[in-house]
Amino acid sequence: MQAFPVICQSHLGVAPWTDPLSARLPGLQPVAEGEWLQRDDAFAAQMAYRDQLLVGKRSEVVAELPDAHPAEHDLLAAVLAHIANDPGYTPDGLNITRPDGVTVSLDADRPLVTAARLVQEDMLVLENSASGHALAFGVLCFPASWTLRQKIGRSMAGIHTPVERIDAQMDKRIERVLTAIQPGNAVWRANVLCYNDPNLFQPRLEIEKRPFDRNKPLFVRVERQTLRRLAPSNAIVFTIHTWLTPIERLTPEQAATLPEAVRAGGNMGEPLGT
């Protein structure tokens, strides 16, 4: 019996290979008003799994600084402002009841973890350093073949070391994009790859290869990623919303155009992992 829940959306809400703008690297596009974070039909199941991981595997899914960082408060404030427009959330003083009926206290944990318990997105905070924007802290409950403990503290170039398609020129381009993002503004991109294992929690070190056999059941995994500058701390939050569905649930158009390289185990758009 599987020790993890199999959580799939009823459909794939983001299919980057069908759009020429999102199919190329880095594929960044402006986030539409009100679309920074998203809620889909897997919300209840994903949030229950997130809560489980945040308790049982906190040291693996949370990279936190000794003291609360100003960007943590900015992040929680931004999340609260976003969900204030979602009628599925019910605020009551220092508590918020999520759309799945679970009540989250706003002062029971540090702001970073509280924010991560309110929405489906993983959240990673980047700060500017001498070597460019570096991963400072964050929550990563659903890693696509990478780990926080190996990437924390690295610049974007260091994070992308195992990604063959991202060279020095692309790293410079990404750094220019990060520098140009204004407070309150956000851009998004997406990647896609196929897994045999439907577990959303897939941590791996850079030297570990993701097991894959195209003759076994295939699950299409898409990460919708956003970059947003927080104010007043000026840090950037990198969010990841994970979509997962059996390949049989793709629409006819999505199935017909899914790149052969992805079906064979390759990546399109390149996640941070392998």
SULGIKA-V392920 format. One line per field, one symbol per residue. ss: DSSP state (A for helix, B for strand, O for the rest). phi: phi as a letter, one per 40 degrees, with the letter a starting at -180 (. if undefined). psi: psi as a letter, one per 20 degrees, with the letter a starting at -180 (. if undefined). A space follows every 50 residues. Layout:
# SULGIKA-V392920
ss: ???
phi: ???
psi: ???
This chain:
# SULGIKA-V392920
ss: OOOOOOOOOOOOOOOAAAOAAAAOOOOOBBOOOOOOOOOOOOAAAAAAAA AAAAAAOAAAABBOOOOOOAAAAAAAAAAAAAAOOOOOOBBBOOBBBOOO OOBBBOOOOOAAAAAAOOOOOBBBBBBBBOOBBBBBBBBOOOOBOOOAAA AOOOBAAAAOOOOOOOOAAAAAAAAAAAAAOOBOOBBBBBBBBBBOOOOO OBOOOOOOOOOOOOOOOOBBBBBBBBBBBOOOOOOBBBBBBBBBBBAAAO OAAAAAAOOAAAAOOOBBOOOOOO
phi: .ccbccbbccaccbbcccbdccccccgcbcccdgbdbbbbccddcccccd dcccccbdccbbbbcdbdcdcccccccccccccccbcccbcagcbbccdc gccbccbcacddccdcccbcccbbbbbcbcbhcbccaibbcbccgabccc cdgcccccccdccccbbccccccccccdccccdgcabbaabaabbccccc cbcacccccccaacccdbbcbbbcbbbbccbccgcbbbbbbcbaaddccc cdccccbdddcccchcbbggcccc
psi: ppjqpooqqiroipnhiiohhihqqikpqqpqpjjgqqpaijgggghghg gghhghkghhipoqqhqpqhhghgggggghhgihjoiipoqncjqpprhj ippppijirqhghgghihrhqqppppqpahjapqograpnhmpmlrqghh ipiqrhghhjgiohioahghghgghhgghipqpiqqqqrqrqrqqhojph nmpqrhipqpppoiirppppppoopqpppqqjhjrppoqoopppqqhiiq rggghhipphhghjjaqoiorhb.
